[in-house]
Amino acid sequence: MINRHPAPPPQILYAGGPDGRSAPFLAFLEFLSDLTHVMFRKLSTTVEEEATSKNLLHDLSERERSAEDERDALHQTLQLNRAERDRELSTMDQLITKLRAELHDITQSNQMEMESIRQEMKENMEQAEAEHLAKGKRLQDRIDQLSQEMVRLRDEHREKEAALRKKKEKHEHDLAAQIKTYDTDMVAKQTETLELMELMKEEKGELDQLEEYFDKIDKNQAQKNEEERILTEFKRRLDAARGVLDKAATKLQSRARGGIARTELAGSKKKGKKGKKGKKGK
């Protein structure tokens, strides 16, 4: 029986000398050792274990093949993703280059526009300053002219004011005379007003008596009208109630007559049946 841990013979291990073994010889020894282990494993296992090992080896082979297929698919996906990423990076690089060129153009355009604006602003400020100086000169001339006009108008107004003062004093004298006349008239009017108020009190007393008298007459007339309206309404309701009672009486009479007629009809039918029974008995 083969040893469980076989080892190659010492003469084979040291065929080329303990320290001078060649590489092919070492490879041969390794292969021989593997073969020995495989032979020992095959001879030491049962049929069931060998079948199990074969099934396990087959499963492992299938898993390895599936893993390799998955690895190939992942590799292809990775290649596609890398190609797509490279295309996106290329597109982004082109876009960045384009944007940089546009930014450069915009910067240059802005600089040129700023220079133009500065130049235009300088020209506008110079023009505005010149216009301001000219306008200031015109306004100063206008101020001098208005000052002279104001002095002239002040002299004229002084003369007019003196004339108006005299006129005002005259009007005040006339107004004082009119006020005095007005006060005299108002005293007379006040006396007349007091007399009229006394007369108005007397007439108001008479008016109150007449109003009280006519209020009584109006109240009596209103009460009479209300009584007539109540009587008319009561008569209308009475007529309506009589109409309802007449209709109810008519319906009751018709029902009573119908009941009497049905009773008589039923009695005549019963008599007729009894007469027929008597004839049959005979």
Stockholm file with secondary structure:
# STOCKHOLM 1.0

chainA/1-282         MINRHPAPPPQILYAGGPDGRSAPFLAFLEFLSDLTHVMFRKLSTTVEEEATSKNLLHDLSERERSAEDERDALHQTLQLNRAERDRELSTMDQLITKLRAELHDITQSNQMEMESIRQEMKENMEQAEAEHLAKGKRLQDRIDQLSQEMVRLRDEHREKEAALRKKKEKHEHDLAAQIKTYDTDMVAKQTETLELMELMKEEKGELDQLEEYFDKIDKNQAQKNEEERILTEFKRRLDAARGVLDKAATKLQSRARGGIARTELAGSKKKGKKGKKGKKGK
#=GR chainA/1-282 SS CCCSSCCCCHHHHTTTCSSCCCHHHHHHHHHHHHHHHHHHHHHHSCHHHHHHHHHHHHHHHHHHHHHHHHHHHHHHHHHHHHHHHHHHHHHHHHHHHHHHHHHHHHHHHHHHHHHHHHHHHHHHHHHHHHHHHHHHHHHHHHHHHHHHHHHHHHHHHHHHHHHHHHHHHHHHHHHHHHHHHHHHHHHHHHHHHHHHHHHHHHHHHHHHHHHHHHHHHHHHHHHHHHHHHHHHHHHHHHHHHHHHHHHHHHHHHHHHHHHHHHHHHHHHHHHHHHHHHHHHHC
#=GC SS_cons         CCCSSCCCCHHHHTTTCSSCCCHHHHHHHHHHHHHHHHHHHHHHSCHHHHHHHHHHHHHHHHHHHHHHHHHHHHHHHHHHHHHHHHHHHHHHHHHHHHHHHHHHHHHHHHHHHHHHHHHHHHHHHHHHHHHHHHHHHHHHHHHHHHHHHHHHHHHHHHHHHHHHHHHHHHHHHHHHHHHHHHHHHHHHHHHHHHHHHHHHHHHHHHHHHHHHHHHHHHHHHHHHHHHHHHHHHHHHHHHHHHHHHHHHHHHHHHHHHHHHHHHHHHHHHHHHHHHHHHHHHC
//
